[in-house]
Amino acid sequence: MFLPLFVHADALGDLLNAIYRHLINPVIAFIFALATLWFIVGVIKFLANGGNEQKKTEGKQHMLWGLIGMFVMVSVFGIMQLIVNTLGMS
């Protein structure tokens, strides 16, 4: 016997809320931390290799990609918050 989906809407909402809180949020935070670490590595490479232009350029590239990664992850977090608030899962 199949029950309509709307009968289990509360259970589905709880499942989606649990997935968001216990899976998606930590993954976003982890990737943001990796992007921040990548940016810091770029700053260190840039500052430590003052005389070597190739290493300084490599450091600049690391900083750029770190900033791009952080921007993307903040955007993803914002979009996820918009979806969660729209669906009333918070």
N, CA, C and O atoms as a printed pandas DataFrame, in Angstrom:
     atom_number atom_name residue_name chain_id  residue_number  x_coord  y_coord  z_coord
0              1         N          MET        A               1    0.845   -1.174    0.000
1              2        CA          MET        A               1    0.000    0.000    0.000
2              3         C          MET        A               1    0.893    1.241    0.000
3              4         O          MET        A               1    1.717    1.412    0.899
4              5         N          PHE        A               2    0.736    2.094   -0.989
5              6        CA          PHE        A               2    1.518    3.310   -1.101
6              7         C          PHE        A               2    0.742    4.483   -0.523
7              8         O          PHE        A               2   -0.426    4.702   -0.843
8              9         N          LEU        A               3    1.419    5.224    0.330
9             10        CA          LEU        A               3    0.815    6.444    0.858
10            11         C          LEU        A               3    1.352    7.615    0.056
11            12         O          LEU        A               3    2.504    7.589   -0.376
12            13         N          PRO        A               4    0.550    8.626   -0.148
13            14        CA          PRO        A               4    1.031    9.791   -0.894
14            15         C          PRO        A               4    2.236   10.426   -0.198
15            16         O          PRO        A               4    2.398   10.331    1.019
16            17         N          LEU        A               5    3.066   11.069   -0.999
17            18        CA          LEU        A               5    4.288   11.678   -0.488
18            19         C          LEU        A               5    3.998   12.755    0.544
19            20         O          LEU        A               5    4.764   12.906    1.496
20            21         N          PHE        A               6    2.920   13.504    0.385
21            22        CA          PHE        A               6    2.644   14.598    1.325
22            23         C          PHE        A               6    2.322   14.104    2.723
23            24         O          PHE        A               6    2.404   14.875    3.679
24            25         N          VAL        A               7    1.959   12.841    2.865
25            26        CA          VAL        A               7    1.726   12.288    4.200
26            27         C          VAL        A               7    3.037   12.224    4.959
27            28         O          VAL        A               7    3.063   12.412    6.175
28            29         N          HIS        A               8    4.128   11.958    4.246
29            30        CA          HIS        A               8    5.455   11.830    4.849
30            31         C          HIS        A               8    6.302   13.091    4.664
31            32         O          HIS        A               8    7.526   13.045    4.785
32            33         N          ALA        A               9    5.655   14.199    4.374
33            34        CA          ALA        A               9    6.397   15.430    4.109
34            35         C          ALA        A               9    7.221   15.852    5.308
35            36         O          ALA        A               9    8.331   16.358    5.145
36            37         N          ASP        A              10    6.701   15.655    6.512
37            38        CA          ASP        A              10    7.449   16.033    7.706
38            39         C          ASP        A              10    8.699   15.179    7.847
39            40         O          ASP        A              10    9.765   15.694    8.184
40            41         N          ALA        A              11    8.582   13.888    7.595
41            42        CA          ALA        A              11    9.744   12.994    7.666
42            43         C          ALA        A              11   10.753   13.345    6.588
43            44         O          ALA        A              11   11.959   13.314    6.836
44            45         N          LEU        A              12   10.277   13.679    5.389
45            46        CA          LEU        A              12   11.171   14.077    4.306
46            47         C          LEU        A              12   11.884   15.379    4.656
47            48         O          LEU        A              12   13.081   15.521    4.407
48            49         N          GLY        A              13   11.157   16.322    5.227
49            50        CA          GLY        A              13   11.772   17.584    5.649
50            51         C          GLY        A              13   12.834   17.365    6.711
51            52         O          GLY        A              13   13.884   18.007    6.693
52            53         N          ASP        A              14   12.559   16.456    7.634
53            54        CA          ASP        A              14   13.555   16.136    8.666
54            55         C          ASP        A              14   14.795   15.505    8.047
55            56         O          ASP        A              14   15.918   15.805    8.453
56            57         N          LEU        A              15   14.592   14.629    7.060
57            58        CA          LEU        A              15   15.725   13.992    6.386
58            59         C          LEU        A              15   16.563   15.028    5.645
59            60         O          LEU        A              15   17.789   15.033    5.756
60            61         N          LEU        A              16   15.904   15.904    4.891
61            62        CA          LEU        A              16   16.634   16.944    4.155
62            63         C          LEU        A              16   17.367   17.887    5.110
63            64         O          LEU        A              16   18.490   18.307    4.834
64            65         N          ASN        A              17   16.735   18.213    6.217
65            66        CA          ASN        A              17   17.363   19.073    7.213
66            67         C          ASN        A              17   18.597   18.399    7.805
67            68         O          ASN        A              17   19.624   19.049    8.002
68            69         N          ALA        A              18   18.502   17.102    8.089
69            70        CA          ALA        A              18   19.645   16.368    8.635
70            71         C          ALA        A              18   20.779   16.290    7.620
71            72         O          ALA        A              18   21.945   16.441    7.986
72            73         N          ILE        A              19   20.455   16.057    6.354
73            74        CA          ILE        A              19   21.484   16.013    5.306
74            75         C          ILE        A              19   22.171   17.365    5.200
75            76         O          ILE        A              19   23.395   17.443    5.089
76            77         N          TYR        A              20   21.381   18.422    5.235
77            78        CA          TYR        A              20   21.955   19.769    5.126
78            79         C          TYR        A              20   22.882   20.073    6.300
79            80         O          TYR        A              20   24.001   20.551    6.108
80            81         N          ARG        A              21   22.418   19.797    7.505
81            82        CA          ARG        A              21   23.190   20.146    8.698
82            83         C          ARG        A              21   24.403   19.248    8.933
83            84         O          ARG        A              21   25.435   19.716    9.415
84            85         N          HIS        A              22   24.286   17.965    8.597
85            86        CA          HIS        A              22   25.348   17.026    8.937
86            87         C          HIS        A              22   26.242   16.640    7.766
87            88         O          HIS        A              22   27.285   16.020    7.970
88            89         N          LEU        A              23   25.856   16.994    6.544
89            90        CA          LEU        A              23   26.680   16.634    5.397
90            91         C          LEU        A              23   27.096   17.862    4.583
91            92         O          LEU        A              23   28.284   18.103    4.370
92            93         N          ILE        A              24   26.124   18.620    4.139
93            94        CA          ILE        A              24   26.425   19.731    3.231
94            95         C          ILE        A              24   27.171   20.851    3.944
95            96         O          ILE        A              24   28.181   21.333    3.433
96            97         N          ASN        A              25   26.697   21.279    5.114
97            98        CA          ASN        A              25   27.376   22.360    5.841
98            99         C          ASN        A              25   28.832   22.026    6.170
99           100         O          ASN        A              25   29.707   22.859    5.933
100          101         N          PRO        A              26   29.125   20.832    6.712
101          102        CA          PRO        A              26   30.531   20.515    6.988
102          103         C          PRO        A              26   31.402   20.451    5.727
103          104         O          PRO        A              26   32.574   20.827    5.767
104          105         N          VAL        A              27   30.840   19.979    4.616
105          106        CA          VAL        A              27   31.615   19.924    3.370
106          107         C          VAL        A              27   31.936   21.343    2.899
107          108         O          VAL        A              27   33.058   21.615    2.473
108          109         N          ILE        A              28   30.965   22.240    2.974
109          110        CA          ILE        A              28   31.206   23.637    2.588
110          111         C          ILE        A              28   32.296   24.247    3.472
111          112         O          ILE        A              28   33.203   24.913    2.972
112          113         N          ALA        A              29   32.206   24.021    4.772
113          114        CA          ALA        A              29   33.206   24.569    5.694
114          115         C          ALA        A              29   34.592   23.978    5.426
115          116         O          ALA        A              29   35.592   24.693    5.489
116          117         N          PHE        A              30   34.655   22.689    5.129
117          118        CA          PHE        A              30   35.939   22.043    4.857
118          119         C          PHE        A              30   36.585   22.597    3.590
119          120         O          PHE        A              30   37.781   22.887    3.577
120          121         N          ILE        A              31   35.802   22.743    2.534
121          122        CA          ILE        A              31   36.348   23.273    1.283
122          123         C          ILE        A              31   36.751   24.735    1.455
123          124         O          ILE        A              31   37.756   25.166    0.890
124          125         N          PHE        A              32   35.987   25.499    2.223
125          126        CA          PHE        A              32   36.369   26.881    2.509
126          127         C          PHE        A              32   37.700   26.920    3.258
127          128         O          PHE        A              32   38.553   27.760    2.971
128          129         N          ALA        A              33   37.877   26.007    4.222
129          130        CA          ALA        A              33   39.140   25.945    4.965
130          131         C          ALA        A              33   40.298   25.591    4.039
131          132         O          ALA        A              33   41.389   26.143    4.184
132          133         N          LEU        A              34   40.080   24.680    3.091
133          134        CA          LEU        A              34   41.129   24.339    2.125
134          135         C          LEU        A              34   41.495   25.543    1.255
135          136         O          LEU        A              34   42.673   25.782    0.992
136          137         N          ALA        A              35   40.497   26.296    0.811
137          138        CA          ALA        A              35   40.753   27.485   -0.005
138          139         C          ALA        A              35   41.525   28.529    0.794
139          140         O          ALA        A              35   42.419   29.187    0.262
140          141         N          THR        A              36   41.182   28.681    2.067
141          142        CA          THR        A              36   41.895   29.619    2.928
142          143         C          THR        A              36   43.348   29.174    3.112
143          144         O          THR        A              36   44.266   29.991    3.050
144          145         N          LEU        A              37   43.545   27.888    3.335
145          146        CA          LEU        A              37   44.900   27.348    3.468
146          147         C          LEU        A              37   45.696   27.562    2.186
147          148         O          LEU        A              37   46.873   27.917    2.239
148          149         N          TRP        A              38   45.064   27.349    1.035
149          150        CA          TRP        A              38   45.729   27.551   -0.255
150          151         C          TRP        A              38   46.144   29.021   -0.417
151          152         O          TRP        A              38   47.226   29.314   -0.924
152          153         N          PHE        A              39   45.275   29.933    0.016
153          154        CA          PHE        A              39   45.607   31.360   -0.033
154          155         C          PHE        A              39   46.805   31.665    0.864
155          156         O          PHE        A              39   47.713   32.391    0.459
156          157         N          ILE        A              40   46.811   31.118    2.073
157          158        CA          ILE        A              40   47.912   31.356    3.013
158          159         C          ILE        A              40   49.221   30.801    2.471
159          160         O          ILE        A              40   50.270   31.429    2.619
160          161         N          VAL        A              41   49.169   29.630    1.844
161          162        CA          VAL        A              41   50.372   29.060    1.224
162          163         C          VAL        A              41   50.880   30.014    0.140
163          164         O          VAL        A              41   52.087   30.222    0.013
164          165         N          GLY        A              42   49.978   30.582   -0.627
165          166        CA          GLY        A              42   50.379   31.540   -1.658
166          167         C          GLY        A              42   51.034   32.775   -1.069
167          168         O          GLY        A              42   52.031   33.261   -1.604
168          169         N          VAL        A              43   50.489   33.289    0.025
169          170        CA          VAL        A              43   51.088   34.459    0.684
170          171         C          VAL        A              43   52.492   34.125    1.171
171          172         O          VAL        A              43   53.420   34.916    1.003
172          173         N          ILE        A              44   52.642   32.963    1.770
173          174        CA          ILE        A              44   53.964   32.553    2.278
174          175         C          ILE        A              44   54.946   32.404    1.124
175          176         O          ILE        A              44   56.083   32.866    1.218
176          177         N          LYS        A              45   54.521   31.762    0.034
177          178        CA          LYS        A              45   55.406   31.618   -1.135
178          179         C          LYS        A              45   55.788   32.983   -1.695
179          180         O          LYS        A              45   56.941   33.208   -2.062
180          181         N          PHE        A              46   54.825   33.885   -1.759
181          182        CA          PHE        A              46   55.084   35.212   -2.311
182          183         C          PHE        A              46   56.088   35.973   -1.446
183          184         O          PHE        A              46   57.012   36.594   -1.970
184          185         N          LEU        A              47   55.912   35.929   -0.131
185          186        CA          LEU        A              47   56.777   36.688    0.766
186          187         C          LEU        A              47   58.153   36.035    0.937
187          188         O          LEU        A              47   59.156   36.729    1.104
188          189         N          ALA        A              48   58.194   34.715    0.895
189          190        CA          ALA        A              48   59.462   34.019    1.141
190          191         C          ALA        A              48   60.398   34.058   -0.058
191          192         O          ALA        A              48   61.606   33.877    0.099
192          193         N          ASN        A              49   59.870   34.286   -1.234
193          194        CA          ASN        A              49   60.690   34.256   -2.448
194          195         C          ASN        A              49   60.740   35.629   -3.095
195          196         O          ASN        A              49   60.308   35.806   -4.234
196          197         N          GLY        A              50   61.265   36.585   -2.371
197          198        CA          GLY        A              50   61.321   37.954   -2.869
198          199         C          GLY        A              50   62.162   38.116   -4.115
199          200         O          GLY        A              50   61.839   38.945   -4.966
200          201         N          GLY        A              51   63.243   37.344   -4.250
201          202        CA          GLY        A              51   64.134   37.506   -5.393
202          203         C          GLY        A              51   63.801   36.621   -6.573
203          204         O          GLY        A              51   64.278   36.883   -7.677
204          205         N          ASN        A              52   63.021   35.607   -6.389
205          206        CA          ASN        A              52   62.721   34.656   -7.446
206          207         C          ASN        A              52   61.358   34.986   -8.052
207          208         O          ASN        A              52   60.322   34.723   -7.440
208          209         N          GLU        A              53   61.359   35.559   -9.251
209          210        CA          GLU        A              53   60.114   36.000   -9.893
210          211         C          GLU        A              53   59.180   34.836  -10.201
211          212         O          GLU        A              53   57.960   34.974  -10.108
212          213         N          GLN        A              54   59.746   33.694  -10.567
213          214        CA          GLN        A              54   58.910   32.538  -10.895
214          215         C          GLN        A              54   58.141   32.066   -9.659
215          216         O          GLN        A              54   56.952   31.760   -9.749
216          217         N          LYS        A              55   58.810   32.006   -8.514
217          218        CA          LYS        A              55   58.145   31.580   -7.274
218          219         C          LYS        A              55   57.141   32.630   -6.802
219          220         O          LYS        A              55   56.089   32.287   -6.263
220          221         N          LYS        A              56   57.466   33.918   -7.005
221          222        CA          LYS        A              56   56.520   34.968   -6.636
222          223         C          LYS        A              56   55.256   34.870   -7.482
223          224         O          LYS        A              56   54.148   35.033   -6.972
224          225         N          THR        A              57   55.425   34.604   -8.776
225          226        CA          THR        A              57   54.272   34.442   -9.658
226          227         C          THR        A              57   53.447   33.233   -9.240
227          228         O          THR        A              57   52.217   33.274   -9.268
228          229         N          GLU        A              58   54.125   32.160   -8.855
229          230        CA          GLU        A              58   53.419   30.975   -8.367
230          231         C          GLU        A              58   52.631   31.304   -7.092
231          232         O          GLU        A              58   51.495   30.863   -6.924
232          233         N          GLY        A              59   53.245   32.077   -6.207
233          234        CA          GLY        A              59   52.546   32.503   -4.994
234          235         C          GLY        A              59   51.328   33.350   -5.304
235          236         O          GLY        A              59   50.287   33.201   -4.663
236          237         N          LYS        A              60   51.447   34.245   -6.288
237          238        CA          LYS        A              60   50.315   35.077   -6.697
238          239         C          LYS        A              60   49.173   34.213   -7.232
239          240         O          LYS        A              60   48.002   34.464   -6.946
240          241         N          GLN        A              61   49.534   33.187   -8.015
241          242        CA          GLN        A              61   48.512   32.289   -8.557
242          243         C          GLN        A              61   47.793   31.534   -7.431
243          244         O          GLN        A              61   46.574   31.370   -7.466
244          245         N          HIS        A              62   48.558   31.079   -6.434
245          246        CA          HIS        A              62   47.947   30.398   -5.287
246          247         C          HIS        A              62   46.995   31.346   -4.548
247          248         O          HIS        A              62   45.895   30.952   -4.160
248          249         N          MET        A              63   47.423   32.584   -4.358
249          250        CA          MET        A              63   46.562   33.553   -3.681
250          251         C          MET        A              63   45.283   33.802   -4.483
251          252         O          MET        A              63   44.189   33.856   -3.921
252          253         N          LEU        A              64   45.432   33.952   -5.796
253          254        CA          LEU        A              64   44.269   34.201   -6.649
254          255         C          LEU        A              64   43.282   33.044   -6.580
255          256         O          LEU        A              64   42.083   33.264   -6.404
256          257         N          TRP        A              65   43.773   31.805   -6.717
257          258        CA          TRP        A              65   42.878   30.657   -6.691
258          259         C          TRP        A              65   42.299   30.433   -5.299
259          260         O          TRP        A              65   41.177   29.945   -5.162
260          261         N          GLY        A              66   43.053   30.784   -4.279
261          262        CA          GLY        A              66   42.507   30.709   -2.923
262          263         C          GLY        A              66   41.354   31.679   -2.733
263          264         O          GLY        A              66   40.328   31.328   -2.151
264          265         N          LEU        A              67   41.524   32.902   -3.225
265          266        CA          LEU        A              67   40.438   33.889   -3.139
266          267         C          LEU        A              67   39.224   33.462   -3.950
267          268         O          LEU        A              67   38.088   33.619   -3.504
268          269         N          ILE        A              68   39.463   32.924   -5.137
269          270        CA          ILE        A              68   38.353   32.448   -5.962
270          271         C          ILE        A              68   37.618   31.321   -5.244
271          272         O          ILE        A              68   36.387   31.295   -5.222
272          273         N          GLY        A              69   38.369   30.390   -4.657
273          274        CA          GLY        A              69   37.759   29.288   -3.920
274          275         C          GLY        A              69   36.938   29.776   -2.737
275          276         O          GLY        A              69   35.833   29.289   -2.498
276          277         N          MET        A              70   37.483   30.745   -1.991
277          278        CA          MET        A              70   36.734   31.281   -0.848
278          279         C          MET        A              70   35.458   31.982   -1.317
279          280         O          MET        A              70   34.399   31.823   -0.709
280          281         N          PHE        A              71   35.562   32.763   -2.404
281          282        CA          PHE        A              71   34.386   33.450   -2.941
282          283         C          PHE        A              71   33.318   32.445   -3.367
283          284         O          PHE        A              71   32.137   32.629   -3.072
284          285         N          VAL        A              72   33.730   31.388   -4.056
285          286        CA          VAL        A              72   32.783   30.375   -4.509
286          287         C          VAL        A              72   32.101   29.703   -3.317
287          288         O          VAL        A              72   30.889   29.489   -3.338
288          289         N          MET        A              73   32.863   29.373   -2.286
289          290        CA          MET        A              73   32.278   28.675   -1.151
290          291         C          MET        A              73   31.349   29.588   -0.346
291          292         O          MET        A              73   30.331   29.124    0.169
292          293         N          VAL        A              74   31.678   30.857   -0.232
293          294        CA          VAL        A              74   30.764   31.793    0.435
294          295         C          VAL        A              74   29.485   31.920   -0.394
295          296         O          VAL        A              74   28.391   32.010    0.163
296          297         N          SER        A              75   29.617   31.928   -1.707
297          298        CA          SER        A              75   28.440   31.992   -2.580
298          299         C          SER        A              75   27.588   30.740   -2.439
299          300         O          SER        A              75   26.363   30.826   -2.351
300          301         N          VAL        A              76   28.227   29.586   -2.417
301          302        CA          VAL        A              76   27.490   28.327   -2.240
302          303         C          VAL        A              76   26.761   28.336   -0.898
303          304         O          VAL        A              76   25.601   27.933   -0.813
304          305         N          PHE        A              77   27.444   28.797    0.144
305          306        CA          PHE        A              77   26.808   28.866    1.460
306          307         C          PHE        A              77   25.596   29.793    1.423
307          308         O          PHE        A              77   24.552   29.471    1.991
308          309         N          GLY        A              78   25.725   30.929    0.764
309          310        CA          GLY        A              78   24.611   31.870    0.653
310          311         C          GLY        A              78   23.439   31.285   -0.118
311          312         O          GLY        A              78   22.285   31.454    0.277
312          313         N          ILE        A              79   23.727   30.600   -1.211
313          314        CA          ILE        A              79   22.668   29.968   -1.995
314          315         C          ILE        A              79   21.979   28.880   -1.176
315          316         O          ILE        A              79   20.754   28.758   -1.206
316          317         N          MET        A              80   22.762   28.096   -0.450
317          318        CA          MET        A              80   22.174   27.041    0.389
318          319         C          MET        A              80   21.301   27.653    1.484
319          320         O          MET        A              80   20.235   27.119    1.790
320          321         N          GLN        A              81   21.735   28.759    2.075
321          322        CA          GLN        A              81   20.917   29.422    3.091
322          323         C          GLN        A              81   19.606   29.918    2.481
323          324         O          GLN        A              81   18.548   29.818    3.103
324          325         N          LEU        A              82   19.680   30.448    1.271
325          326        CA          LEU        A              82   18.481   30.911    0.577
326          327         C          LEU        A              82   17.517   29.751    0.342
327          328         O          LEU        A              82   16.313   29.888    0.559
328          329         N          ILE        A              83   18.041   28.621   -0.098
329          330        CA          ILE        A              83   17.188   27.449   -0.338
330          331         C          ILE        A              83   16.588   26.945    0.965
331          332         O          ILE        A              83   15.394   26.653    1.026
332          333         N          VAL        A              84   17.405   26.843    2.005
333          334        CA          VAL        A              84   16.931   26.345    3.296
334          335         C          VAL        A              84   15.855   27.270    3.859
335          336         O          VAL        A              84   14.831   26.800    4.355
336          337         N          ASN        A              85   16.077   28.564    3.784
337          338        CA          ASN        A              85   15.087   29.507    4.314
338          339         C          ASN        A              85   13.811   29.503    3.492
339          340         O          ASN        A              85   12.720   29.659    4.040
340          341         N          THR        A              86   13.935   29.325    2.174
341          342        CA          THR        A              86   12.765   29.279    1.308
342          343         C          THR        A              86   11.922   28.049    1.600
343          344         O          THR        A              86   10.693   28.112    1.605
344          345         N          LEU        A              87   12.595   26.923    1.843
345          346        CA          LEU        A              87   11.874   25.679    2.125
346          347         C          LEU        A              87   11.453   25.568    3.592
347          348         O          LEU        A              87   10.747   24.633    3.969
348          349         N          GLY        A              88   11.887   26.522    4.415
349          350        CA          GLY        A              88   11.513   26.528    5.820
350          351         C          GLY        A              88   12.165   25.415    6.618
351          352         O          GLY        A              88   11.566   24.887    7.554
352          353         N          MET        A              89   13.380   25.058    6.258
353          354        CA          MET        A              89   14.074   23.965    6.934
354          355         C          MET        A              89   14.897   24.434    8.125
355          356         O          MET        A              89   15.388   23.602    8.887
356          357         N          SER        A              90   15.060   25.724    8.306
357          358        CA          SER        A              90   15.938   26.191    9.387
358          359         C          SER        A              90   15.235   26.219   10.716
359          360         O          SER        A              90   15.837   26.588   11.725
